[in-house]
């Protein structure tokens, strides 16, 4: 008698408790992340975790930032390793790299995260040559042996104002020298002219002014999302970054 009562109770419980459904696989499962100048790919860690939780295969490119051609070659190797279509994502100078590499047939969409989105013939150097009056000036030090660095004392305020102080200090001390040749590398045929594009504007960015981000996004006819964040929004707001990538991956 007791066993039959317990069995009936278990059956009733199983009928009323909903079992969580497995998350649907993304339409495009491969994501390639490209970092910008002065940093390496480790800053994508939070975005990586968020994307992996959504079922993506994630590859992080470790560009040498020695020249645009070198960085595009590294990125194309990463694209070639994927087993299907790719969402290609670039932060900051990484936007120049993905603009050049994103015409690869495997790339479905290009996503810009507080990034440069140059037209043909443009580079980071040409895009920052004439800043509007009152725009913040990135604390870039004079080149040494052809490489650029940011002033460590001003790094947090300019690059990572919404990142915790210890992480921002680490980022400043772990800077990767950025070659002038990379900063001056011009795009030949931008991917945003032939591929769907998405752009996350960081509204508190003090490296690439938000109005410039909006202008480049509009020119690229990109789907735009704005979020409060510094230039290091990919570090401070990984969920917001993962969400726009997810949107690009699942677009019809």
C-alpha positions in Angstrom: 0.0 0.0 0.0 2.7 2.4 1.0 4.7 1.7 -2.2 1.7 2.4 -4.4 1.1 5.7 -2.7 4.7 6.7 -3.1 4.6 5.7 -6.8 1.5 7.7 -7.4 3.0 10.8 -5.7 6.1 10.5 -7.8 4.1 10.2 -11.0 2.0 13.3 -10.0 5.2 15.3 -9.2 6.8 14.4 -12.5 3.7 15.6 -14.4 3.7 19.0 -12.6 7.5 19.8 -12.5 8.7 21.3 -15.8 12.0 20.1 -17.1 14.1 23.0 -18.5 14.3 22.7 -22.3 17.8 22.4 -23.8 19.0 25.7 -25.3 18.6 25.7 -29.1 21.8 25.6 -31.0 22.8 28.9 -32.6 22.2 29.3 -36.3 25.9 30.1 -36.8 28.0 28.4 -34.1 31.5 29.6 -34.8 32.7 33.0 -33.4 36.1 34.5 -34.0 37.2 37.3 -31.7 39.8 39.9 -32.7 41.4 42.2 -30.1 42.6 45.7 -30.8 45.8 47.7 -30.2 47.7 47.8 -26.9 46.0 44.6 -25.6 45.9 40.9 -26.3 43.1 38.3 -26.6 42.9 37.6 -22.8 40.5 40.5 -22.4 37.8 38.5 -24.2 37.6 36.0 -21.3 34.2 37.1 -20.1 32.8 37.2 -23.6 34.2 33.8 -24.2 32.5 32.4 -21.2 29.2 34.0 -22.1 29.3 32.7 -25.6 30.4 29.2 -24.6 27.4 29.0 -22.2 25.2 29.8 -25.3 26.7 26.9 -27.2 29.2 28.6 -29.4 32.5 27.5 -30.6 34.8 30.4 -29.9 38.3 31.2 -31.3 40.4 34.1 -30.0 42.9 35.5 -32.4 46.2 36.6 -30.8 47.3 39.2 -33.4 50.9 40.4 -33.2 49.8 44.0 -34.1 52.9 44.4 -36.1 51.2 45.3 -39.4 47.6 45.2 -40.7 48.7 42.5 -43.2 50.1 40.3 -40.4 47.0 40.7 -38.3 44.7 39.9 -41.3 46.8 36.8 -42.0 46.5 35.6 -38.4 42.7 36.2 -38.5 42.2 34.4 -41.8 44.0 31.4 -40.4 41.6 31.3 -37.5 38.6 31.6 -40.0 40.0 28.8 -42.1 40.1 26.5 -39.0 36.3 26.8 -38.5 34.0 24.0 -39.7 31.3 26.3 -41.1 30.1 29.9 -41.2 31.7 32.4 -38.9 30.6 35.5 -37.0 33.7 37.7 -37.0 34.1 40.2 -34.2 36.6 43.1 -33.7 37.2 45.5 -30.9 38.9 48.9 -31.5 41.7 48.4 -34.1 40.4 44.9 -34.4 37.6 46.5 -36.4 40.1 47.4 -39.1 41.3 43.8 -39.1 37.9 42.3 -39.4 36.9 44.9 -42.1 39.8 43.6 -44.2 39.5 39.9 -43.3 35.7 39.7 -43.2 35.2 39.4 -47.0 36.3 35.7 -46.5 33.5 33.5 -47.9 33.1 31.8 -44.5 32.2 35.0 -42.7 28.4 35.5 -42.4 28.5 38.8 -40.4 30.9 41.3 -39.0 30.4 42.7 -35.5 32.2 45.9 -34.3 32.6 46.4 -30.6 33.5 50.1 -29.9 35.6 49.7 -33.0 37.0 51.4 -36.1 34.9 50.6 -39.2 37.0 52.1 -42.0 36.1 52.6 -45.6 38.5 51.7 -48.4 41.7 53.6 -48.1 41.2 54.5 -44.4 43.2 53.5 -41.4 43.2 54.2 -37.7 45.7 57.0 -38.3 43.5 58.6 -40.9 40.3 58.2 -38.9 41.8 59.9 -35.8 43.8 62.6 -37.7 41.3 65.4 -37.2 39.4 64.9 -33.9 36.4 67.2 -33.3 36.9 70.1 -30.8 36.5 68.9 -27.2 36.9 65.2 -28.0 39.0 63.2 -25.6 42.6 62.6 -26.8 43.9 59.1 -26.2 47.2 59.2 -24.1 49.3 57.7 -26.8 53.0 58.1 -26.2 55.5 59.0 -28.9 56.6 55.8 -30.8 59.7 54.0 -29.6 61.4 51.8 -32.3 58.2 52.2 -34.3 55.9 51.0 -31.6 53.2 52.9 -29.7 52.1 52.5 -26.1 49.5 54.3 -23.9 50.6 56.3 -20.8 50.2 53.8 -18.0 49.2 56.5 -15.5 46.3 57.5 -17.8 45.4 54.1 -19.2 42.5 53.4 -16.8 40.8 56.7 -17.3 41.0 56.6 -21.0 40.7 52.9 -21.9 39.1 51.1 -18.9 37.3 53.5 -16.7 34.5 51.1 -15.8 36.9 48.1 -15.2 37.8 47.3 -11.6 41.0 49.1 -10.6 43.2 46.0 -10.2 42.2 44.7 -13.6 42.7 48.1 -15.2 46.2 48.4 -13.6 47.1 44.9 -14.9 45.9 45.8 -18.4 48.1 49.0 -18.3 51.1 47.0 -17.2 50.5 44.2 -19.7 50.2 46.4 -22.7 51.2 45.0 -26.1 53.3 47.5 -28.1 51.3 48.5 -31.2 53.3 49.0 -34.4 52.8 52.3 -36.3 52.6 50.2 -39.4 49.5 48.5 -38.0 47.9 51.7 -36.9 48.5 53.1 -40.4 47.4 50.1 -42.3 44.6 51.0 -44.8 41.7 48.8 -45.7 41.3 47.8 -49.3 37.8 46.4 -49.5 35.7 46.7 -46.3 33.6 43.7 -45.3 30.7 45.9 -44.1 30.0 46.7 -47.8 29.2 43.1 -48.6 28.3 41.4 -45.3 25.7 42.2 -42.7 27.2 44.3 -39.9 26.5 45.0 -36.3 27.9 47.7 -34.0 28.0 48.0 -30.3 28.5 51.7 -29.3 30.1 52.2 -25.9 28.6 55.5 -24.7 31.3 56.4 -22.3 34.3 55.6 -24.6 37.2 58.0 -24.2 39.4 56.4 -26.9 36.9 56.4 -29.9 34.3 59.1 -29.2 30.8 57.8 -29.3 29.7 60.2 -32.0 32.5 58.8 -34.2 31.3 55.3 -33.4 27.7 56.2 -34.4 28.9 57.8 -37.6 30.9 54.8 -38.7 28.0 52.4 -37.7 25.6 54.5 -39.8 27.9 54.5 -42.8 28.2 50.7 -42.5 24.4 50.4 -42.4 25.0 48.4 -39.2 22.5 47.1 -36.7 23.3 49.3 -33.7 23.1 48.6 -30.0 24.3 51.1 -27.4 25.4 50.3 -23.9 26.9 52.4 -21.1 30.6 51.4 -21.0 34.2 52.5 -21.5 36.4 51.5 -24.4 37.0 48.2 -22.6 33.3 47.4 -22.7 34.2 43.9 -23.8 35.9 43.4 -20.4 33.3 45.3 -18.3 30.1 44.3 -20.0 30.7 40.8 -21.5 27.0 39.9 -21.5 26.1 43.0 -23.6 28.9 42.0 -26.1 27.8 38.4 -26.2 24.2 39.4 -26.8 24.9 41.4 -29.9 27.1 38.6 -31.2 24.2 36.2 -30.5 21.9 38.5 -32.4 24.2 38.5 -35.4 24.5 34.7 -35.3 20.8 34.1 -35.2 19.7 36.7 -37.7 17.7 35.3 -40.6 
